[in-house]
C-alpha cells in the first residue's frame, strides 16, 4: 500500500466534501471489526459448549460459573495491561499480539482434556480479550475522521454482535452431536487470517506523535483522514500532548480529568452489572426455564435474539453521528429498564406457558437489542474518545476494567442467584440497577458528536460543560507552540 507524499509547505486543506475517502481508513475499521467478530464468537461460544462440557466434565453450578468467570478474570488482567502495551509497543503491535493469542488459545481450549486445563487456557484467552477491547477501539478511533468516528468505533460492536450471532447458529447446528470442542475452536481460523491485513497496516497517527515520529504521523494522517490538513492536525496533536503531564492512573484522579474518570468507570460498571452477559452466557438455560425445550429451541432462539441485536447495533451506527451519543445511550438504557420490568412480571406469574412464554421471549429480545443499541455501541465510543491522547489508553483500560469487574460478578454468580432467589427477584434486581444506570448516564454523559479528539478535553477542563471558546492551559517550558511540529528523530 503506497504512502501519500507530504510536501514541506502544507497545502490549503480542501473541504471535507472535496476529498475522496481514504481506503486505508476503511481498512483500519475493517480490521478492527474482524477482531470484534472473533471477540463476539468467543463470548457466545461458551453458552452452547457449556451445556455439553458440563456433562463431560461433571461440573457443578459453581464450576460452570468458574468456566465463564475465569475468562472474564483474565480479561480484567488484559485490560489493565492493554493500555500500557498499546502505548509502549503501539496499537498495531497490541492487535498483532491479540490475533496470534486468539488463534493459539482458542485451539488449545478446544483440545482441553479436563476442566483444569480448560480453565487455564480460558484465563490466558481472557488476557488476550482484555487487551483487544482496549487496543481495537483505540486503533479505529485514532485512525478515522471525527465526522464518522462514532460510527466507525460502534462498528466494532456490530462486529462483536455478528460474532455472537454466528456462534449461536454454530451452537445450534452442532448441538445435535454435542460437539462442544468444535463450538469453541472454530474462531482460531479468522484469528489467524486477520494477521495478514494487520501486518500491512501502519500504526495510528497519534501513536506516532506520542513516540516523536511526527513525519511518519503526517504521512499516515494523510492516508487516513480526508477532512484535515495532515501537518496542521499533527501540530494540534503534538501541542495537546505537550500539555499533558503523563499517562498514569494517578493523572486520572487529578483535575481536570477526575470527573472524566468518574464518568467512564461508572459507565463501564453499569454496562455489565445490568445483566447483558447473563443472557449471552446463560441464554439456553434461561429459555429452558421459560419452557422452550423442544427441537433445540433453547439453542435456536438465542440466535434470533442476537439477530435483533445486530439490527439494533447497525441502527445505532446509522444515527449515532446524527442524533448524538446521549440520545442513543439514554434510549437504549430506558428500554432495558422497561424490558427488565416485563421479565420480572413474566417470571413472577409462576406459570410460564402459552402467551406468557412468548412475552418473556420478546422481552429478552428487546432487552438485548436495547443494550446493543445504547450501552453496547457507546461503551467503545466513550472509551476511545473521553480522554486526550496521553491519557486515552490508560482511561480506556480503567473504563473497561470496571466493565469487566461487573462482568465477572455476573458470570460467576448469576446461575447461583437464579437458583437461590428465583428468576423474578433476579431480574427485578437487574431492573433496579438499570434504572440507576439511566440516572447516572443522564447526569454525567457528555455529547461528543462531531468533536475532534483533542477538542474533547476542553469539556472536562470546563467542569463538565462545553466552553464557547477553547479553554487555555499553560504550556510547560520547552513545550511546542500551537503551530509547530517537532522534528522526526
N, C-alpha and C positions, 0 to 999 in steps of 0.2 A: 504494500500500500504506500503510495507516494506521500511525501510530506510537503505541504504548501510552503513555497518560499516566502520569506518576510523581508521586506526592504528595510534599509536603515532608517528612512524617513517614513513614518506611518501615513498611509493614505487617508483621505477623508472617508470615514465609515459610511457605507451606504445604509439606506433604511432597511429594516428587517425584511420588508416585503420584497426588496430587490435582490436579496441574496438567496442563492439556492440552498436547499437543505444539504447538510454535510453527511455523506454516507458513514463516515467514521463515528459520528454521534449516534446514529441509528445502531451501529454495530456494538457500541458500548451498552446501549439499552437492551439490545437483543441478548448479548452475552450475560448480562445481569439477570435477564429473565430466565434463561436456561438454568442458571444456578437456583433461581426461585422454584422452577419446576422440580428440580431434584430435592430441594428442601421440603416442598409440599408433599412429594411422593414419600419421602422418609417419615414425615409427620403422620401421614394417613395409613401407611402400610401396616403399622403395628396394630391398628384397630381390628383388622381381619386376621392377621397372623396370630394375635394373642389368643383368639378362641381356640386354635388348634395346638399351638405350642404349649398352652396351659395344660392341655390333656397329655401331651407327650412328656412334659417335664413335671406333671403332677403339682401344679402351682396353687398355693392358697391365694385368697383375695389380697393379702398384704404383699405377697410375692408378685402378683400381677401388677399391682401399683408400682412396685420397685422396677419392673421391666420398663415401664413408662418413665418413671421419675428419674432413673439413673441417667437416661439420655438428657433430660432437662437439667440435671445437676451438672453434667458435662458441658451443656450449653452455657450455663452460668460462668463456668471457668473460661470457656472460649470467648464469651462476650467481654469478660474482664481483660483477657489478653488481646482481643481483637483490635481495640483502639491503638494500643502501643505497637502491635505488629503492623497495622496499616500505616502508622506514622513512620516507623523505623525502616521497614522494608519496602513500603509502597502499597497502594491499594491493589495494583495488579499482582504483585507478589503474594499478597494475602489471598487473593482469589485463586491463584495457581495452587497454593497450599491446600486451600479448601477443596478444590476439584479433585486433586490427587488423593486427598484423605478420604473424601466421599467414596471414591471408587474402591479403595483398599478396604475400608472398614465395613462398607455395605456388603462386599463379597464375603468378608470374614464372618459377619453376623449370620449370613445365610448358611454357613458351614459349621456354626457353633454346635459342639457335641453335647453341651449341657447348659443349664441356666447360668452358672457362674461365668463361663466363657462368654455367653451372650451378653451378660450384664457388663463385663469388662469392655467388650468391643463396642457396645452401645454407649458407654461412657466416653470412649475415645471418639466415636462418631459425633456425640454431643458436642465435644470441644470444637470439631470442625464446623458444626452447625452454628455454634455460638460466634465463631469468627466470621462466618458467612453473613449472618444477619447484621453485623456491624459493617463489614467491608463492602458487600454488594450494593446496598443503598448509597453509601458514600461514593462508590465508584461511578454510579449512574448520576447522582445529584451533582457531582463536581465536573461532569462532562457534558451537560445538556444546558441549552439556553433557558433563562429564567421563565420565559413565557410558556414553556412546556415542561418545566421541571416537575411540577406536581404530578402531571400525567405520567411522565417518564418513570418517576420513582414509584408511583402507585402501580405501574405495570409489573413491578416486582411482586406485588400482592396478587395481581391477576395470574401471574405465572405460578405462584405458590398454590393458589386455589385450583388452577388447572392440574397441578401435580397431585393434589388431594383427590380431585375428580377421577383422574387416571387410576390412582391406586385403588379407589373403591370399586371401579369396574373390573380391575385386575383381580381384586379380592373376591368379587362375586364370581368371576369366571373360574377361579382356582379353588373356590370353596367346596365344590363337589368332591374333590380328591383330598382336601385338607393340605394343600401344598404351601405351607407357610414359609418354607425356605425360598421358594420362587417369589412369593409375595415380597419378602424382604430384600432379595438380591438383585432384582431386575434393574434398579436405578444405577447400578455400577456402570452400565453401558453409557448412558448420557453423561455421567460424571466424567468418564474418561474422554468422551468426544469433545466436551466443552474446553478441554485443554488446548485444542487446535486454534480456535479463534483468539483465545486469551494470549497465546504466545505471539500473535501477530499485532496485538493492540499495544499502544503506548500506555503509560500511566496517566493520571489526570493532571491538567494544567496546575491546579492548586497544590498538588503534592510536589510537583517540580519547583514551584515557587518556595514551598516550605523547605526544600533542600538547597535553595540557592541556585537552581538550574534555570534561570529566567529565560534564556534564549530558547531552550527546549520548551518551556512553558508557553512562550509566544507561538512557537510552531504548532504545538498541539491545540492551543486555543483557536488558531486559525483553521485547523482541521475540523473542529467540533462545533463552534458557536458562530452562526452567521449573523447574529444580532449585535455584535460588539466589534470595535476595533481591537485586535488582539493585544497590541502593545499598550494601549490605554487601559484595557481591563487588567492586564498583568500588573501594571503600575498600581492600580487600585488595590488589587490583592496583596501586593508587596507592602504597600503602605499600611493596610489593615493588619498584616502580620507583624509589622514592626511595632505596632501599638499594643500588641498583646504580650502579657508578662510570661506566659508559659502555658503548657497543655496539661498540667497536673489536675488531679481531682480536687486538690486544695483550692485551685483557681476557681472552680465551680462554686465553692462555698463563700466566695467573697463578692462584694459588689463589683460590677453591676449584674453579674450572672447568677447570683444566688436565687433570684426569682425564676430565672430560666431553668435552673437545676430542679427547683421545687416542682415546676410545671412538668418537666419531662419525666421525672421519677414518678410523680403521681399518675401521669397518663400511662406510662409503661405498666405500672402495677394494676391499675384499673382495667387495662386492656385484657389482661388474662384472668384476674380474680373474678370477673363476671361470668366465667364459665365456658368460654367458647371451646376450649380443648377438652372439656368434659364430653362435649358432643363429638368432637373429632376423634378422640381416643376410644370412647366407650359407646359409640352410637349403636353397634349391633346389640349390646346388652340393653340399652335404653329402649330400642324398638322391640326387643323381645318382651320387655316389661310392659310395653304398651299393648302387646298381643299380636305383633307381627312375627309369626313363627313359621309360616308355611312357605314352601317353594323358594327358599333362600331370600325371603323378604327382608330379613334383618341385615343382609349384606347388600341387597339391591337398592333399598330405599335411601340409604346414605348417599348413594351416587346421585340421585335426583336432588337431594338436599344441596350437595356441593355444586351441581349444575346451576341451580338457582343462585348460589353464592357467586359463582363465576360470572353470571349475568349481572349481578349487583355490583361486582367489582369493576366490570367493564363500564357500567353506567357511571360509577364514581370517577373513572378516568375521563369520561366524556364531559363531566360537569365540574370537576374539581378546580380547574383553572378558569372557569366561568363564574360559578356560584361562589367559590371561595372555600377555604378549608373549614371554617367554623360551621357553615350551613350543612355541609356534608357530614361532619363529625356529629353534630347535635341531632340531626335527623336519624342517623344510624343508631346512636345510643338510646334515643327516645323510643324507637321501635323495639329495641331489645327489652326495655323496661316493660312495654305492653305485652310482648310475647312471653316473657317470664311470668307475668301475672296470669296469662292464659294457661300456661303449663301448670302452674300451681293449682288453678281451678280444676283442670283436667285430672291431674293425679289425686286431687282432693276428693273427687266424686267417689272414689273407691271402686267404680265399675267402668273398666276400660273395654268397651265393645261398641260396635256399630259406628255411629256418627262421632261419638266422643273420641274414639281412637284416631279418626282422620283429622279431627280438630287438633289433637295433640301432634300429629304428623305435620300439619300445616304450621303450627306454632314453632316447632323445631326448625322447619324450613325457613320461615320468615326471620326467626331469631338469628340463624346462621348467616342468612343473606344480609340482614341489617348490620351484623358485626363486620362483615367484609366490606360493606358499603362505607361504614364510618370508621370504626377503630382500625379494622384490618388495612384499609388503604392509607389512613392518615398517620399511623404509627411510624411507618417508614419515612413519610414525608417530613414529619416533625423531627424525627431522629436525625435526619440528614441536613436540616436547614435551621435548626433552632440556635445554633452557636456559630461564632466566627471560625475562620479556618483553623486557628491554632488550638481551639478547644473542640472542634467538631467531632473528631474521632473519640475523644475522651467522653464528651457529652453523649454521643450515641451509645458508647459502651455502658455508661451509667444508666441510661434510659432502658436499654434492652436487658440489662442485668435485673432491674426492677421488674420488668416484664417476665423474665424467666423465673425469678423467685416466686412470683404469683403462679406461674405455670407449674412449677414444681409442687406447690401446695395442692393445686387442682389434680394433677396427675397422680399424686401419692394418695390423697385422702378422699377423692370423690367416690370410688367404689365402697369404701368403708362407711362414708357418710350416708350414701343411699341405703345401705343395709341397716344402719343404726337409726337414722332419723326418718327414713322414708323419702320417696321422691317428692311429695308435695312440700314438705318442710325444706328439703334441699333446694328446690327451685325457688321457693319463697325467699330463702336467704340470699340466693344469687340475685333475685329481683331487687332486694334492698341495696345490695352492693352496686347494681347497675344504676339505681336512682341516685346514689351518692356520686357515681361517676358522671352522671348527667350534670349535676350541680357543679362539680369540680371543673368540668370542661367549659361550662357556660361562663364561669368566673375567670378562668385562667388562660384559655386557649387564645393565642393571637391569630390575626388574619394576615398571612404572609403571601397571599396571592400576588404574583407579578413582581415580587421584590427580588433584587439581586441578593445573593448570599451574604455579601459584605454589608449590605444595607440593613439587614435584619437586626444586627447588633444594636442599632440606634433605638429600637423598640425597648430593649432591656435597659439600656443606659438612661432612658427617659422614664423609668419607673413603670414599665408595662403599658406605655401609650406610644402611639406613633407621633413623632415630632413633625412639625411643619417644615423645619429645616434640619439637616443632619446635625447630630449632637457632636460637638467637638470633643476631642480627647487629646490631652498633651502627648506629644511625641518625645520619647526619651532622646538624650543627646546622641547624635550619630545615626538616628533613625532616618529613614528615607523621607524625602519630600513627597508631596502629593502627586507629582508627575514623573518621578524618576524611577528608573528600573536598575537594580544593582547588576553589575556585570556578572556574566556567567563564568564560573570558575573553570 
